[in-house]
Amino acid sequence: SNGDLTISGREATIDTSGSATTPAGSEGDVQLNIAGAFGTNGLNVTAKGVLELTGEPAGGAGTIQTATGDNLYLFSDEGVNSPWIGLTSTTSGGISINGGDDGGNISINTPGTSAGDITIESGGGDLELYGDSDSVKLRHQSGGSVYATSATDEDAILGITSVGTGTPRLDIQSPSNRVWVLCDENKKLKIQGGSGGETFVFDVSSATGGITF
């Protein structure tokens, strides 16, 4: 609109008031509307179709961030090849999943009646589950059992280890019943009726040890 039409011989030229806009950033950068102009913010698609985050949004370098109160989902559509979603760090890098400082939960589940397993595996180092100020719970939702198993032909060891002068103790209880299994002396296993209860002692510190009450 509002252009000039000029005719010279067989040549007609239309000169409009519009102008071309050069894309921002480098090859592969995704264009964003920033203050009414093309711009980028570290969102890049490589030649292999890999989505990279290299910029500095509000959450820090390489952060995917939602608006306040919004959810963020990563979906892998159903298909013949059973697609999966992977979180992988580089050599010596780490992966952190944080529920937030205000008590947010972290949920990992496989919904459905024929859901697959959830596997948490450590390639070489220790696998730690800990709570800063509360209990760590292993729970079967439908009343089943929780097992500690080993690899083929390996010993299965379930260890309870305290730190410093603490007492390693197995607390077995229901809403109305309770018993402790503890070790507060070397090579002596004690079964106690809870806090302040009577105690049986299985003494294996010597060949003359035995069971005492």
C-alpha atoms as one frame of an Amber mdcrd trajectory, in Angstrom:
protein
   0.000   0.000   0.000   0.961   3.640  -0.493   3.491   2.654  -3.139   4.638
   4.336  -6.362   4.111   2.757  -9.796   6.712   3.777 -12.405   6.566   2.658
 -16.065   9.561   2.906 -18.377   9.079   1.257 -21.748   8.055  -2.333 -21.111
   9.251  -2.263 -17.471   6.861  -1.463 -14.612   8.305  -0.872 -11.132   6.318
  -0.835  -7.885   8.116   0.895  -5.023   6.420   0.338  -1.650   7.218   1.793
   1.728   7.921  -1.616   3.319  11.400  -2.891   4.198  13.055  -6.279   4.744
  13.923  -7.523   8.251  17.079  -9.497   8.870  16.660 -12.467  11.282  18.478
 -12.072  14.573  21.215 -14.305  15.964  23.050 -17.118  14.214  21.923 -19.976
  11.974  19.512 -22.256  13.845  18.383 -19.641  16.374  14.643 -19.532  17.005
  13.217 -16.059  16.374  11.401 -14.376  19.245   9.394 -11.153  19.401  11.455
  -9.041  21.791  10.100  -5.498  22.228   8.512  -5.593  18.761  11.641  -6.755
  16.914  13.173 -10.109  15.962  15.481 -11.440  18.646  16.812 -14.641  20.239
  17.268 -15.779  23.809  19.516 -18.801  23.593  16.935 -21.119  21.975  18.633
 -22.980  19.125  17.774 -25.909  16.858  20.851 -27.644  15.410  21.160 -29.374
  12.064  20.249 -32.722  13.656  17.045 -31.320  15.128  18.465 -31.027  18.651
  16.974 -28.262  20.771  19.650 -26.418  22.715  19.342 -23.852  25.503  22.410
 -21.668  25.823  21.060 -18.294  26.854  20.524 -16.573  30.175  16.781 -16.453
  31.006  15.533 -15.494  34.451  16.167 -18.955  35.898  19.815 -19.058  34.797
  21.784 -20.364  31.836  20.034 -23.111  29.881  16.798 -22.893  31.890  13.320
 -23.814  30.675  10.989 -21.692  32.742   7.199 -21.432  32.922   5.073 -18.519
  33.984   4.021 -18.325  37.633   1.614 -21.150  38.465   1.940 -22.892  35.087
   3.008 -26.524  34.626   5.844 -27.744  32.426   5.417 -31.071  30.631   7.746
 -33.222  28.544   5.750 -35.710  26.486   6.909 -38.657  24.393   4.113 -39.706
  22.007   3.112 -43.328  21.630   4.613 -45.062  18.630   5.992 -48.269  17.210
   9.458 -47.615  18.630   8.265 -47.002  22.228   9.875 -43.529  22.518  11.393
 -42.420  25.796  12.503 -39.205  27.465  16.073 -39.078  28.741  17.842 -36.663
  31.090  21.579 -36.998  30.500  24.479 -34.919  31.754  27.942 -34.709  30.256
  31.024 -36.322  31.795  31.345 -35.312  35.475  28.096 -33.346  35.188  25.050
 -33.897  37.367  21.260 -33.946  37.167  19.242 -32.209  39.871  15.458 -32.596
  40.306  14.248 -30.113  42.893  10.719 -29.836  44.232  11.230 -26.248  45.346
  12.029 -24.508  48.614   8.392 -24.124  49.676   7.530 -27.816  50.084   6.836
 -28.835  46.488   6.598 -32.583  45.820   8.468 -34.696  43.275   6.433 -37.505
  41.708   7.823 -40.220  39.428   5.170 -42.710  38.345   4.141 -45.074  35.576
   0.333 -44.767  35.401  -1.901 -47.497  34.053  -2.765 -51.079  34.939   0.133
 -52.504  32.893   2.705 -49.846  33.767   6.419 -50.441  33.440   9.070 -50.462
  36.135  10.802 -47.425  37.594  14.555 -47.956  37.723  17.011 -45.722  39.581
  20.518 -46.950  38.845  23.969 -45.834  39.890  26.683 -46.834  37.456  29.504
 -46.892  39.996  28.933 -44.570  42.939  26.573 -44.853  45.883  22.830 -44.428
  45.467  21.491 -42.211  48.256  17.941 -41.498  49.385  17.813 -39.020  52.232
  15.649 -36.366  53.822  17.161 -33.289  55.435  14.771 -33.166  58.386  12.118
 -35.828  57.884  11.775 -39.564  57.298  12.621 -41.478  54.133   9.775 -43.882
  53.347   9.568 -46.924  51.067   5.900 -47.752  50.628   3.884 -50.196  48.565
   0.619 -48.524  47.662  -1.502 -51.708  47.535  -0.205 -53.443  50.656   2.499
 -55.524  48.968   6.093 -56.097  50.038   9.261 -54.024  49.721  12.340 -56.111
  48.862  16.095 -55.646  48.982  17.534 -57.987  46.351  20.968 -58.618  44.877
  22.352 -59.458  41.469  22.650 -63.086  40.375  24.805 -65.212  42.738  25.610
 -62.192  44.921  24.894 -61.913  48.642  21.826 -59.823  49.489  22.683 -57.429
  52.322  20.292 -54.938  53.891  22.385 -52.701  56.105  21.347 -50.327  58.882
  24.298 -48.113  59.812  24.296 -45.242  62.286  26.768 -42.367  62.355  28.912
 -41.554  65.381  27.361 -42.670  68.674  23.898 -43.305  67.246  22.264 -46.731
  67.673  21.432 -48.771  64.553  17.855 -49.881  65.057  15.088 -51.613  63.137
  11.686 -50.282  64.191   8.825 -52.680  63.376   5.387 -51.295  64.128   1.715
 -51.067  63.295  -0.847 -48.632  64.734  -1.213 -50.848  67.829   1.959 -53.023
  67.987   5.657 -52.262  68.112   9.034 -53.948  68.641  12.634 -52.828  68.157
  15.650 -54.776  66.925  18.806 -52.894  67.853  22.553 -53.185  68.344  23.918
 -50.834  71.015  26.738 -53.200  72.087  29.298 -54.898  69.856  28.228 -58.363
  68.655  25.001 -58.270  70.666  21.625 -58.259  68.959  18.768 -57.024  71.115
  15.014 -57.370  70.671  13.163 -54.802  72.718   9.517 -54.029  73.282   9.848
 -50.485  72.032  10.928 -47.515  74.133  11.263 -48.654  77.768  10.235 -52.235
  76.968  11.838 -55.455  78.158  14.842 -56.747  76.201  16.117 -60.108  74.960
  19.859 -60.157  74.193  21.443 -62.495  71.625  25.128 -62.447  72.601  27.564
 -63.731  69.950  30.646 -61.966  71.290  32.181 -65.262  72.458  31.669 -69.011
  72.373  30.097 -68.804  75.839  27.546 -66.212  74.804  23.874 -66.973  74.615
  20.372 -65.590  74.974  19.588 -63.542  78.072  16.564 -61.608  79.307
